[in-house]
Amino acid sequence: MTTETPQSLAVNDARRVRDANGILAEANAAGLFVASDLHITSRVVRMCGEPVSVAAQVATAFAVRSVRLGSTCFALASVDDLPGVGSLALPSAAEMLAELRDSPLIVGARGSTLQPVVLMDSDDGPLIYLQKYFRQEQSIRETLANRATSAPDVDAAAVRAQVEQVFADSTAEPRQRLAAEVAASHWTSILAGGPGTGKTYTVARILAVLDNLAVLDNVAGGGLRIGMCAPTGRAAAQLQASVDLDGTLPTSVRAVTVHSLLGWRPGSTPRYGRANKLPHDVIVVDETSMLSMTAMSRLLDAVRSDARLILVGDPHQLASVEAGAVLADLVERAPGPPTPSAYPTMPLDSSIELDADESARLSDGVVTLRRGFRFGGEISRVADAVNRGDADAVVDLVTSPEIADVQLVAPDNLDSVRDDIVAWGRALHRAAHTGHVDAALAALDSHRVLCAHREGLWGVRGWQRRVADWLSESPGLPRIELDTMVWSVGEPLLVTSNDRQTGTFNGDCGVVVRTGDETDPDRVQVAFRRGAQERLIAPVQLPDVAPAYAMTIHRSQGSQFGGVTIVLPPSGSELLTRELLYTAITRARTRVRIVGTREVLAEAVTRRVHRASGLRSSVRDLA
């Protein structure tokens, strides 16, 4: 389950429910439940039209709370492990289970088929779902199981020949070639790997292999219908830029959002679904870690049973802001029975070293790329130690005088951080004033301050002010006014909403550059980079932008910077997790500074986001 440390709520706090009573009111006052948890629970109970015991109401509130925190269900056995529960007189797990079994929430009220809550058993014990999320999870489970009962009819020799041809002039590692073989021989495959492991490069060549095979078989008139998508507009634009830069695929292949691919508008039913399948022969989903349970279930509903689906992403990154961590669940779940295929599931290349789990997961179409091409060895070592949850190793690495790439900086001694930021600001200001767009964009991406929170002294708001003051106090740099909507030359800007007209997306960063000439010497424009392309947009054309002297780690997903300064939140923060730290560290190519204490850093490494889910293992009716 997602980590959250409850904090007592003041009487006038909007998260308090004034008319709540009993144990639910006490749990609300203690911060275990917020107003939305109790309001939804109350609504569900009223819909039943029959009395519901207090224990069953508490269990339902936990299910609602779990969805709010990113899980699709609530693992009943975990109730005693939740922070703050020990101080409350809550029903025990056994009491909640006993009351739920015969509750109208589960079995339905008399004369009604409504069953808003689902109770299932699993390897992690009883799971409590809201009906909607159980149906979505069950749909994903059943669709993937059905897709695994058969495999594409491919000729192994032809596949290997095409893999050798497409990868002939490359420096690809053996696992990338293996990924192409697996994608060719499975209806569903997963290409996992951290930043810089060559996922997009591999996908482009996988698609080239599949397209060549289709031409040989004269499928679809001599070529494949390829669909590429990503959860967000920015991720889709970055995928398109990477594919364009690679140059392997036809220019007709365009990356779109998952919602655009499905014809899914807010508040409406998607155009494509179970009754109207997508026409594509191959569908690639990039940044799958950001895909919610709801979006994944909708997508799988729309994919033809004879179409290949390739899921791409980093399972260790921050998951969707909505419920579900589908990619991590699918990568970590227990291997299923071997897919019926004449194609070998073991790699023929003896240089590929796979552990027992990786070998078993090959039959499920899962290949994980290991070799990083983007950042230095020390950053990679720290990121690996974070993923292992080895707090001692992480602290030793970042405090070692022999390692300069990653350093821990005490919050009360920020001189080195200030020096880095002032140097960044000077380079940005100098390039922007001389009109050197490429140099200004290079300076912009040379460093970024990343925070866990938006608000507070150690959040984006506090660090925006801190950075602005440092730069304003630096000789030769202009004073920065954060509260004005007039952007000065050299100002870094963050786009905070999607705008198709300008082709900018939430999370894009640009810099104000002087581009005037003899006819218009005072002209300024905002420069953006997408792949190898540079774009200049007038400031008045941009819809919603804010200064980008600091940004949240969530918004930085998919980005890369020369160096990063990571501001850890205070101890006890619900955002202080391993996934957050890993995502922040792997944004850097050459240098990482972590602002925090040893204790807070260790807490982040040992504290993992556990999103309860039934996808990692089988679920069954409760005996």
N, C-alpha and C positions, 0 to 999 in steps of 0.2 A: 504494500500500500504506500501511497505517496506520504512522505514525511511531513508532518505539521506539528509544531509545538504550540499547544493551546495557550492563550493568554487571557486572563480575566477581562471581561468586557464591562465598560462603564455603563451605568444605567441609561445614559443618553446616547449610547453607541447605536448606530443604525443597524448593527448586526444583532442587537438584542430584540427579543420578542416580548412585548409587554404583557400580553394576555396568556403567555405560556404558564404551565403549572407542573408541579411534580418534578420527577427526575429529569424530564426533558428541559424544564426551565433551569434547573441547577446546572445541567450540562451546557446549556446555552450561555448562562452567566459565566461559566468557567472557560468558555471559548472553544469547547470541544465541538459544538455545533454552532452554526451561524443561522441568521434569520431564514435564509433561503432553504436550508436543510429542514427546518421545522415547518415552514409553510408548505413545502412540497409533500412532506410526510403527512401533514394534516389533510391536504387535498386528496392524497391517495386513500387515506383512511375514510374520509367522507364519501368517496366514490363507492366504497364497498357497501355502505348502507347498513352495516352490522357492527356490533361492538368488536373492537380489536384490543387485545390485552396490551398493557404497558410494555411488556418485554418485546412483543412483536412490533410495537411502534418504535421502540429504541433500535431494534434490528433494522427496520426500514430506514430510519434516520441515518444509520451507519452506511447503508447502501447508497442513499442520496449523497451523503458526505463524500463517499468514495468517488463517485462520478465527478463531483466538484473538484476533487484533488487529482483527477486524471486516471483513476482506476475504472474498470468496467463492472466491478463487483466488490463485495466485501468478504474477505476471508475471516470467518467467524472465529477461528482459532487465534487470530492475531489481536483480539480485543484487549487482552491483558497487557500486550506490549505497547499499546498506544500511550504516548506521553499524557500525563494528567488524569488517566482513567482511575488510577489507584486512589485518588482523593474523592472519588464520586461513588455513591451507592448504586452503581448500575447493576442491572440483571447480569448474571453470569452467562458465559457462552452456552452452557448446558440449558439454562432457563430460556434463553432466547430461541435456541434450537427447538426445544420442546413446545414452546408456545407457537412458533411459526409453522410447525408441521401441519397443524389442524386449523390454522388461521384462515379466515376468509380472504386474506391477502394472497394466500397461496392456492387454496382449493377453490376459491370463488364463493361469492355469496349465494344464498338461495335464490333461484330464479334468474341468475345472472351468469354469464360466461366470462365476466371480467376477472382476470387474475393478474393484478399489477406487479406482483413480486414473484420471483422464481427462486427456488431453493434446490441446489445441486450439490452432489458430492464430487470430490476431486482428490488428487494426491496431496493437496494442501489442506484437506478437510472440507467441511461444508462451505459453500459459496452462496452469498445472497446477491441476487441481481434485481434491478428494475427490468421489467419485461422487455422494454425496447432494446436495451443493451444485450440482454441474453439472446434475443432473436438475431441481432446483428452479428454477435460472436458465433452463434450457431450456424448462421449462413456462411460466414467465412470458413468455419471448420468443415462444413459439408461440401462446399464448393471446392476447396483445396483437396479434400479427400477424393472427390469424384475425378478431379483433374489428374490425380496421381494413379488412378487405376489403369491408365493407358499412357502411351508415349508416342511421339512422332515416328513415323516410318522413315528412317534415314539410313543411308548406307555409310557404315563406319569409315570405309576407305575414302569415300567422297568427302566426308566431313574433315578427316585429317588432311586431305589434300588441300581443301580450301583454307583450313587454318594455317597450314604452312605457307600458302600463297599470300594470304592477307597479312600475316605477321612476318613475312620474309625480310622486309627491309626495316624492321623495327628492333628495338632493344627490349622487347617485352620479356617479362619474367615468365617462367613456366606456368605459374598459376593463372596468368591472364589467358594463355592458350587453353588451359584446362577449363576456364570459365566459358570459353567459346564452345568447346566440345559439350559441356554440360548443358548450355543453353540450346544447342542444336538437338539434343537428345531428350529434353524434358519439356512438357507443356508449361511448367512453372519452374523458374529458377531464381535464385537470390544471389546477387553479387554484393558482398559485404566488404567493407574495408574502411580504414581511417582516411583522413585528409591526405592528399598527395600520394595515394597508393595507385593512382591511375584508373579509377573506376570509369570516368567518362571516356577516356582513351580506349579502354577495353570494350565498353558498350558500343562505340562507333565501329570497332572491328568485328564485334559479334554480329552486328547488323549487316556488315559487309559480307561476312561469311554466310549468313542466312539468305541474303539477297542473291548471292552467287549460286547457292544451292537451288533456290527457286527458279533461277534462270535455266539452270541445267535440267530441272524437272519440268520446265515450261509451266510453272504455277502462276496463276493470276496474270496471264498474258505476258509472262516473262519477268516478273518482278513482284516484290512483296509490297503490301500496303502496310506502312509502318506508322504507328502512333507513338509520339513521345510526350510525356507530361510530367508535371511536378506539382506538389501541393500548393505552392504560391506563385504569383506572377513573377516575382524576382528570381526564384529558383528556376522557373521555366525559361526566363530570358537568359540566365547564366548557362543553362544547359544548351540552349540554341547557340549562344556565342561560342561555347566550347566545341560544339559539333561543326559550326562554320569554320572555326580556326583549324580543326582537324582536317576538313576537306574530304573525308572518306565517303560521306553519304550524299545522295542527290539533294539539290537545293530545294526540291519540293517537300522534303521532310521538315516539318515545323514543330517546335515544342510549344505546348500550350499548358494551361493549368488543368488539373484533374476535373475541375468543375466545367471548364470549357469543353474538354473532350467529351464529357457525358451530356453536355447541353443542360447543365444543372444550375438554375438560377435560385437565389434565396427565396424560400417560401414556396417553391414549386417542386414538382416531381421531375426527375431527370428525363431527358428525351430518350436516352439509351438505358436499358435495364433488362430484366429477365425476358420481357416480351419483345424487345427490340434491341438486338445485340449490336455492338460496335462492328463496323465492317473490316477492321484491321486484322491482318495476319499475325503481326507482332506488336505488342504494346510494351513500352519501356516506361517505368515509373522511377524518376530520380528523386533523391532526398526522401526516400520512403519512411525514414524515421520520423518525419514531420506529419505523416499521414494518420489521421484519426481513425478510430474503429468505424465510425459512421461512413466516412469517405471510402475506406477500404471495402466495406460490405457493398456499397453502391457500385464501386468499380468492378468487383468480382461478379456481381450480378450481370454486368453488361459485357463481359468478355466471353467470346465464343469458346466452346469447349475444345475446338481444334485450332485455337490461336495461342501462340506462345506469349507468356507473360514474364517479363524480366523485372524483378524488383531490385533497386539499387540504393544503397545507403550505408550509413555508419550506425550500427546498433548501439554504440556506446554514447552517441550524442544525445542531447536533450530531445525528448520525445514531443509529440504533438501537444499543443496547449489545451486541446480537448481530450476527451477520454480515450485511452488506449495507447499502447506502445507496441504496435503490431509487428514492426520489423524485428525488434528485440525478442518478442515472443516467438516469432517464426524461426529465428536463428538459434535460439536457446532451447527450443522444445525438443523433447525426446525424438530420436529418429524413427520414422515410420517404416513399414515393410518396403522392400526394394521395389522400385518402379518396374513394371514389366516392359523390358526393352532389350533388343538384341545388341544395343550399344554397350560397351564396357563401362562400368561405373567407376572403375579404378583408373587413375592416370597411367598412361603408358610411359610417360617420362619419369625415369627413376630418380631424377634430381629433385622431384617434388617431395618434400617431407611433410607428411600429414600425420597428425596424432590420431588416436583411436576415434575421438568424437568427430573430427573433420572427415575421416574416412567413412564413418557411419552416415554422416549428413550429406555426403555426395549423392546418395540415393534419393534424397529429398531435393536435390538440385541446388544445394547451398555451397558456395565457394567463397572463401574469405581471402582477400589480397593482404599480404603482410608487408611487402617491401615498400617503404616510403620514399618518394622522390622529391618531396617538397621542403621539409624542414630538417635541421641539423640533428646529429645523432643524440646529443644531450637532451634536446626537447623530446625526441622520440622515447628516450629512456624514461624520462619523467612521466610522459603520457602513459607508457606501458605500466609503470608502477602505480599510477593513479587507477588505471583499469583493473589492476589486480587487487586494489584495496590495501596495498602495502604502505601504510602511513609512515612507518619508520623509514622505509627506503626513500619515500618522497621527501621527507624532511631532511634526511641525510644528503640527498642529491642537491636540493635547492640551497642548502647552507654550506655546501662544500666549497672551499676556496679554489679548488681545482676546476670547478665548473662555472663558466662565465655566461653560458647561454641562458640559464634559468636561475634566478636569484630571488630569495625571500627578503623583502624590505620591511623593516619595522614601521608601523604607522606613525610613530613619533620622530622618524628620521627620514624625511622624504627628499633630501637634497639631491640624490642621484636621480630620482624620478623627475624632479623639477628640471634638472639639467637636460634630461632626455626630451621633455616636453617643450622646453624653450628652444632647443635645437630644431625640433620638428616644426614649431611655429615660425621660426626664422626662415627655414627652407621653404615652407609653404608661402609665406609672405613675399619672399624674394622672387620665387618663380611666378607667382600670380601677378605681381606688379610688372614684371617684364613681358608678360603675355606668352610665356612658354607653357602651353597647355600640357604637353606630355610631362614636362618637369614638375608642373604643379600637381598633376595627378599622381606622379611617382612619389612626391613628397607627402601627399595626402595619405597614401597607402603605406608609408614607411613606419607609421606608428599609430596606435589607437588605445585609448583608455576604455576598458571594459568593466562594467559594474553589474552586480547581481540585481540590485534594486533600482527603481526609477527615482524614488523619493529618499529624503534623508541625507545626513551629512556624508555617508559613505555610499550613496546612490548616485545616479546620473545627475540629478539636480545639484547636489552638493559639489560633485567633482567638476561639473561645467563651470560653476562659480570659481572654484579653486584654480582650474586651468586658465580661465579668463583673467583672473587676478595676476597669476604668474606672468602671463604674456603681456598684460597691460603694464606691468612694472618693469618689463625688460626694455633697456634702451634701444631706440630705433624702431620699436613696434608700436602701432597705434593702440589707443585704449579701446577695449572691447566692451560693447554694451549688449548684454544678453536679452534685455527686455524690449528691444526695438525690432521692428520688422524691416529695417533698412540694412541690407547685408553689405558689409565692406569688402574690399578686395582682399583676397587671402582667407576669407571666412569659410570654414568647412561646414557643409550643410547636409542634413539627414532628411530624406523624403519619408513622410509618415503616412502616406496613402497611395494607392494605385491610381495612375492616370494614363489611360490608353492614348490620349491625344499626344502627350509628350513622350510616351514610351518609358515612363519612370514608374518605379514600384516601391512599395513600402520596404524600407531598409536600404535603398540605394543611397550612396554618399557621393557628393560632388564638392567642388570648390569654386568660389567666385574668382574669375580671372578677368583682368583688364584686356580687352580685345579691340580697343578703339583704333581708328586710323585717322588720316588727315580730315576726312569728312565728318567723323564722329569720334573725336579723341577721348570722350568720357564714357564710351560704351563699355559695359561689363556684361559678362555672361557666366552661367554656371556650367562648368565642365564635368562631364561624366565619362566613365569608361565602362564598356561592356565587351569583355574579351579583348580583341585587338582594336576595337573601334572606339573612337573618341566622339563625343557629342557635345554641342554647345547649345544651351537653352537660355533664353532671356529669363531673368528672375521673376518677372511678372507672370510668366506662363506656368510657373510651378505652383501647384495647388496648395499643398500642406508641407512645409519644411520647418526644420528647427536647427539650431546650432549643433554641430557634431564634434564638440570638444571631448565628449564622452558619450558612450552608448551602452545599452544593455547587452549582456552576453547573448540573450535570446535573439536579438536583432542581428547579431554578428554572424549567426549561423550561415554557412555558405560563403563567407568572406575570408580573405587572407590578407595579412598585413606583415610588413617587415618585422616589426616588434610590437608587443602588447604590454600594457600595464594592467594587471588584473587586480581589481579592488575587491577583496573578500568581504562579505557582509559580516555583521557581528555574530558572535557565538549564539546558537539557538535559532538562527534564522531558518525558516522553512526552505529557503533557496540554497542553503549551504550544503550542497550535495556533490557526490563524485562526478555525476554526469555534467553538472554545471562547470566544475573545475576542468574536466577533460575537454569540454567544448571550448572553453576560453583558452587553454594552453595550446590547443591545436589550431588556433587562428593564426599563430605566429610562424614565420619562416626561419628567423634567425635569433630572436631574443625575447625572453619573457621575464618580466618583473612582477612578483606577486606581493601585493601590499597586505600584510596581515601578520599574525603571530604564529608561532609554531603550533600552539594548541588549536587555534582556529583552522589552520591548514590541515592538521591531522583529523580534526572533526569532519572537514569536508571530504577527505579521502575515505573515511570509514563509514560515511553516511550515504547510503545509496537510495535512489528513488525506486521504491518497490511498488509497482503498479499491479494491483491484484488483477488476475486474468485467468481465464480457463483455456487460453490458447496454448500455453506452454505444455500442458498435459491433457489427457482426456478427461471429460466430465461425464457424470452418470447420475441416474436417479438415486436419490438418497434411500438407502435400505430402511 
